[in-house]
């Protein structure tokens, strides 16, 4: 399968961001992409750097204007498209939601982000209610997609549940970057940990992984920090964790990557982790901590 990876710098103009993405989706589709994956909350700047109720005006219903827009882009190009939207479910009730479109522009399914961070400059708990759709893969014409969002990518449990429910590929729209006060060495450790843990999901489940991150610097509107330098490095890993493609840290990218979904069968025969799991001994995984 040919996968389109689109990593961009976002601006304060949401319409400009949408049309920029549409142009790049058109580009990778012309180059043969069958599945295209976008980064987290791609319509806007990463507004979670501050806590402001005014930012809730950015949220949209699903279906809504953005699903109409991206559905038309998917239909025009005949692709499956993974997007990431700020969902307004009801007044005062919002989710960080990935929406997957089929080749005919219809909504194939959605996933609401389960793990919600609350760290300096990542105040997502102020905006997003944790997802209630579970870890359910989305069936599409190009395969069964195990879509999660950003902070979910650090948790092996979600990846495993997606795999156990038949996901053929793990996908993570992402928005993560550097805190300016950290040393260069610490920043690099964080970036490599981010990539390593996801490559581990690929290995542990015998599945390819796609992670698409933002790039560029976005200032803190409050001025309390120096903003976030998103570290890009969008990547595709094969079912043994091998890197098939890695984007630059600071530059935008719109590329097509070949992913062989049939390799997972052979890799799982070599490394039959699912066969050898001692599920009768995993009861403790449902506890917060074991004293």
C-alpha positions as CSV (number, residue, x, y, z in Angstrom):
1,X,0.0,0.0,0.0
2,X,1.2,3.5,-0.8
3,X,0.8,5.8,2.2
4,X,0.9,9.6,2.0
5,X,2.6,11.4,4.9
6,X,1.9,15.2,5.3
7,X,3.8,17.2,7.9
8,X,3.2,21.0,7.9
9,X,3.7,24.2,9.8
10,X,0.3,25.5,10.9
11,X,-0.7,29.2,10.9
12,X,-3.4,31.2,12.7
13,X,-5.5,31.1,9.5
14,X,-7.5,27.9,9.6
15,X,-8.8,28.2,6.1
16,X,-5.3,28.7,4.8
17,X,-4.2,25.6,6.7
18,X,-7.0,23.5,5.2
19,X,-6.3,24.6,1.7
20,X,-2.6,24.0,2.2
21,X,-3.3,20.5,3.3
22,X,-5.7,19.9,0.4
23,X,-2.9,20.9,-2.1
24,X,-0.5,18.4,-0.5
25,X,-3.2,15.7,-0.4
26,X,-3.7,16.3,-4.1
27,X,0.1,16.0,-4.6
28,X,0.6,12.7,-2.8
29,X,-2.5,11.3,-4.4
30,X,-1.1,12.1,-7.9
31,X,2.0,10.2,-6.8
32,X,-0.1,7.1,-6.0
33,X,-1.0,7.4,-2.3
34,X,-4.0,5.3,-1.4
35,X,-4.0,6.2,2.3
36,X,-3.1,9.7,3.5
37,X,-2.5,10.6,7.1
38,X,-2.5,14.2,8.6
39,X,-1.1,15.5,11.9
40,X,-3.0,16.2,15.1
41,X,-5.4,19.2,15.2
42,X,-4.1,20.3,11.8
43,X,-6.7,23.0,11.1
44,X,-5.3,25.5,13.6
45,X,-2.4,26.4,15.7
46,X,-1.9,24.2,18.7
47,X,-4.3,26.2,21.0
48,X,-3.7,24.0,24.1
49,X,-0.6,26.0,25.1
50,X,-3.0,28.2,27.2
51,X,-6.3,27.7,29.0
52,X,-9.0,29.9,27.4
53,X,-12.7,29.2,27.0
54,X,-12.6,31.4,23.8
55,X,-10.6,28.6,22.1
56,X,-13.7,26.4,22.3
57,X,-15.1,28.4,19.5
58,X,-12.7,26.5,17.2
59,X,-14.6,23.2,17.8
60,X,-17.0,21.8,15.2
61,X,-19.7,19.2,15.1
62,X,-19.0,15.9,13.3
63,X,-20.4,15.8,10.7
64,X,-19.8,19.5,10.1
65,X,-17.9,22.0,7.9
66,X,-14.5,20.3,8.2
67,X,-15.8,16.8,7.5
68,X,-17.6,18.2,4.4
69,X,-14.3,19.8,3.3
70,X,-12.1,16.8,3.9
71,X,-14.7,14.4,2.6
72,X,-14.7,16.2,-0.7
73,X,-10.9,16.1,-0.8
74,X,-10.9,12.4,-0.2
75,X,-13.6,11.8,-2.8
76,X,-11.9,14.0,-5.4
77,X,-8.6,12.0,-5.0
78,X,-10.2,8.6,-4.4
79,X,-8.2,8.0,-1.2
80,X,-8.7,7.0,2.4
81,X,-7.9,10.0,4.5
82,X,-7.1,10.2,8.3
83,X,-7.8,13.6,9.8
84,X,-7.7,15.1,13.3
85,X,-10.4,17.5,14.4
86,X,-11.6,19.5,17.5
87,X,-15.0,18.0,18.0
88,X,-17.9,19.8,19.5
89,X,-20.2,17.0,20.7
90,X,-22.5,19.3,22.7
91,X,-22.3,22.7,24.5
92,X,-19.3,22.4,26.9
93,X,-18.5,18.9,25.7
94,X,-15.5,18.5,23.4
95,X,-13.2,15.8,22.1
96,X,-9.9,15.5,20.3
97,X,-11.2,13.3,17.5
98,X,-9.6,11.5,14.5
99,X,-12.0,11.1,11.6
100,X,-11.3,8.6,8.7
101,X,-12.8,9.2,5.3
102,X,-13.5,6.5,2.7
103,X,-12.6,6.9,-1.0
104,X,-16.1,8.1,-1.8
105,X,-15.9,10.9,0.8
106,X,-18.1,9.2,3.4
107,X,-17.0,8.9,7.1
108,X,-15.6,5.4,7.6
109,X,-15.3,5.9,11.3
110,X,-13.9,8.0,14.1
111,X,-11.7,7.7,17.2
112,X,-11.8,10.0,20.2
113,X,-8.5,10.5,22.0
114,X,-8.4,8.4,25.2
115,X,-5.4,9.6,27.0
116,X,-5.5,13.4,27.7
117,X,-2.3,15.1,28.8
118,X,-2.1,18.1,31.2
119,X,1.5,19.4,31.1
120,X,3.0,22.9,30.8
121,X,2.0,24.1,27.3
122,X,-0.1,21.0,26.7
123,X,-3.2,21.8,28.7
124,X,-5.5,19.4,26.9
125,X,-7.6,18.4,29.9
126,X,-9.0,21.9,29.9
127,X,-10.5,21.3,26.5
128,X,-11.0,17.6,25.8
129,X,-13.2,15.0,27.4
130,X,-11.5,11.5,27.3
131,X,-12.8,9.4,24.5
132,X,-15.6,6.9,25.0
133,X,-15.4,4.9,21.8
134,X,-12.7,2.5,23.0
135,X,-9.8,1.1,21.0
136,X,-11.8,0.1,18.0
137,X,-10.1,-0.3,14.6
138,X,-11.8,1.3,11.6
139,X,-12.4,-0.8,8.5
140,X,-11.7,0.8,5.2
141,X,-11.2,-0.2,1.6
142,X,-7.4,-0.1,2.1
143,X,-7.3,-2.1,5.3
144,X,-8.2,-2.1,9.0
145,X,-6.8,1.0,10.6
146,X,-5.9,1.2,14.3
147,X,-6.1,5.0,14.7
148,X,-5.1,6.7,18.0
149,X,-4.0,10.3,18.7
150,X,-0.7,11.6,20.1
151,X,-0.5,11.0,23.9
152,X,-2.1,7.6,23.2
153,X,1.1,6.6,21.4
154,X,3.0,6.2,24.6
155,X,0.7,3.5,25.9
156,X,1.3,-0.1,24.8
157,X,-2.2,-1.2,26.0
158,X,-4.0,0.8,23.3
159,X,-1.8,-0.6,20.5
160,X,-2.3,-4.1,21.8
161,X,-6.1,-3.8,22.0
162,X,-6.1,-2.4,18.4
163,X,-4.0,-5.4,17.3
164,X,-6.2,-7.9,19.1
165,X,-9.3,-6.4,17.4
166,X,-7.8,-6.9,14.0
167,X,-6.0,-3.7,13.1
168,X,-3.6,-4.1,10.2
169,X,-1.7,-0.9,10.8
170,X,-1.3,1.5,13.7
171,X,-1.7,5.2,13.0
172,X,-1.0,8.2,15.3
173,X,-1.7,11.8,14.3
174,X,0.6,13.8,16.6
175,X,1.5,17.3,18.0
176,X,4.7,17.1,20.1
177,X,7.8,19.2,20.4
178,X,10.6,20.7,22.5
179,X,10.4,22.8,25.6
180,X,12.9,25.6,25.1
181,X,14.5,25.4,28.6
182,X,15.6,21.8,28.2
183,X,19.1,21.1,27.1
184,X,19.8,19.9,23.6
185,X,20.7,16.5,25.0
186,X,17.4,16.3,26.9
187,X,15.5,17.3,23.9
188,X,17.1,14.6,21.8
189,X,16.4,12.0,24.4
190,X,12.7,12.9,24.4
191,X,12.5,12.8,20.6
192,X,14.2,9.4,20.4
193,X,12.0,8.1,23.3
194,X,8.9,9.2,21.3
195,X,10.0,7.3,18.2
196,X,11.4,4.3,20.1
197,X,8.2,3.6,22.1
198,X,6.2,3.5,18.9
199,X,8.6,1.3,17.1
200,X,8.2,-1.0,20.1
201,X,4.4,-1.1,19.3
202,X,5.3,-2.2,15.8
203,X,7.6,-5.0,17.1
204,X,5.3,-6.2,19.9
205,X,2.3,-6.4,17.6
206,X,3.9,-7.3,14.3
207,X,2.3,-4.3,12.6
208,X,3.4,-1.2,10.7
209,X,3.2,2.1,12.5
210,X,2.6,5.6,11.0
211,X,3.2,8.7,13.2
212,X,2.6,12.1,11.6
213,X,3.8,15.1,13.7
214,X,3.6,18.9,13.3
215,X,6.7,20.9,12.6
216,X,7.8,24.5,13.1
217,X,7.7,27.0,16.1
218,X,4.4,28.1,17.6
219,X,4.6,30.9,20.2
220,X,2.8,30.8,23.5
221,X,0.0,33.4,23.3
222,X,0.3,34.1,27.0
223,X,4.0,34.8,26.8
224,X,4.7,32.6,29.9
225,X,6.9,30.2,27.9
226,X,8.9,30.5,24.7
227,X,6.3,28.4,22.9
228,X,6.7,24.9,21.3
229,X,9.2,23.9,18.7
230,X,7.4,20.9,17.2
231,X,10.0,18.3,16.2
232,X,8.5,16.9,13.1
233,X,10.2,13.6,12.4
234,X,7.0,12.0,11.1
235,X,7.9,8.4,10.3
236,X,6.7,5.0,9.1
237,X,8.0,1.8,10.7
238,X,7.6,-1.7,9.5
239,X,6.4,-4.7,11.6
240,X,9.9,-5.3,13.0
241,X,10.3,-1.6,14.0
242,X,12.4,-0.9,10.9
243,X,12.3,2.7,9.7
244,X,10.8,2.9,6.2
245,X,10.7,6.7,6.2
246,X,11.6,9.6,8.5
247,X,10.7,13.2,7.8
248,X,13.0,16.2,8.7
249,X,12.7,17.8,12.1
250,X,12.1,21.4,11.0
251,X,10.9,21.2,7.4
252,X,7.5,20.4,5.9
253,X,7.1,17.1,4.1
254,X,4.5,15.5,1.7
255,X,5.8,12.1,0.6
256,X,4.6,8.7,-0.4
257,X,5.9,5.6,1.4
258,X,5.4,2.0,0.3
259,X,4.1,-0.2,3.2
260,X,3.8,-4.0,2.6
261,X,0.9,-5.1,4.8
262,X,1.5,-8.7,3.9
263,X,4.8,-8.8,5.8
264,X,3.0,-8.8,9.1
265,X,1.8,-12.4,8.5
266,X,5.4,-13.7,8.2
267,X,6.8,-11.6,11.0
268,X,4.1,-12.9,13.4
269,X,5.1,-16.5,12.4
270,X,8.7,-15.8,13.3
271,X,7.8,-13.9,16.5
272,X,4.5,-15.4,17.7
273,X,4.0,-13.0,20.6
274,X,0.2,-13.3,20.4
275,X,0.4,-17.1,20.7
276,X,2.7,-17.0,23.7
277,X,0.9,-14.3,25.8
278,X,0.0,-15.5,29.3
279,X,-3.3,-13.8,29.3
280,X,-4.4,-15.7,32.5
281,X,-1.6,-13.8,34.4
282,X,-2.4,-10.3,33.2
283,X,-5.2,-9.5,35.6
284,X,-3.1,-6.8,37.3
285,X,-3.0,-4.7,34.1
286,X,-6.5,-3.4,34.9
287,X,-5.3,-1.8,38.2
288,X,-3.9,1.7,38.5
289,X,-1.0,0.4,40.7
290,X,-0.2,-2.8,42.5
291,X,0.9,-2.1,46.1
